[in-house]
Amino acid sequence: MRYKKKFEFSKLLALWAIFMMTAVTSTSYVLAFLDKNPITELSNSINTLCMAYLVTYAAKSAFEKNSRNKYKVDENGVPFSIIKEGIYANDQCGRVDYS
């Protein structure tokens, strides 16, 4: 059985946070270059909140990885013992072999 890789909502939020940090910082620099008055407090607070989410996401991912290792399952939830017995084998191309 081939498992479809899920795109988690938390990963989508992490990508959004990176995009927002880049956009806010770029906008701030462009406004400063054009001799406009950028709102630095707002951009600093947005960047701080986005960075806080990224740190939280990294901690959550590390905790999930540790939990998978503790209960000996891969990222799809298949136990390692089944993989070692040869019932479920997944090669590098993503094809599944039930030999």
N, C-alpha and C positions, 0 to 999 in steps of 0.2 A: 504494500500500500504506500502510495506516495503522499507525503504530507506537504500541504501548501503552506508556505511561509506567511505568517500573519504580519501585517504592518500595524503595530500597536499604536493606540491613541497617544500613549505617553511619548513615544518616539516622534509622532507627528507634532506634539506640543514642543518637544525639544528642538525640532527643526524650525518651528515657528519662532521660538525664543532666539535662536541664532540669527534668523532673518531680521527680527525686530531690532536686535542689538546692532546689527550691521547697518540697517536703514537709519536708525536714530543717530548713530555716531556719524554716518556719512552726511546726513542732513545737517547736523550741527557744524561739521567742518565746512560744508558748502555755504551755510549762512554766515559763518565767520569770514570766509574768503570774500563774500559779496558785501562785507561791511554791514551786515544786518546784525541784530542783537539776538543771538541764539539763547534759548532758555536752558541754561546749563543745569539748573537744579532738576528740571523735568527729565532731561536726557540721562542725568546721573541716576535718578531714582528708577527709571525704566531699565537701564542697564543693570542696576543692582538687583531688581526683581527678576530679570531674565537669568542673571548669573545664579541667583538663589535657586531657581527652578532647575537649572542645569546641574547644580551640585546635588540637589535632591534626586534628580533622575539618575545620576551616576551612582548614588548610594543605593537606590532601589534596584538598579541593574546588578550591582555587585551582590546585594542580598539575594536576589533571585538566582544568580550563578552559584553562590555558596549553597543555597537550598537544593538546587539540582544536583550538585556534587554530593551533598549529604545523603540524599535519598537515591542516588545513583540512577538518574534518568537523564536523557539528553534533552535538547531544547524543544523537542516535539513531545516529550513525555514518555518515550519508549525506554523501558529499563535496559541498562547496560548488559544484564545477564542474557537477555534475548538476543542482543547484538552479538555477544561473544559465542553463543551457541550456533550462530549461523542461520537462525530463523529469519532474522531481519538484518540485511546488510545493505548499506547505502554506499555506492562508489562515488568517486569524485565528481562525476557528471550529474548526479542526482537521480540516477536510475536505481531502482530497487530490485534486489535479487532475493528470491525466497528459496534458494537451494539448500 
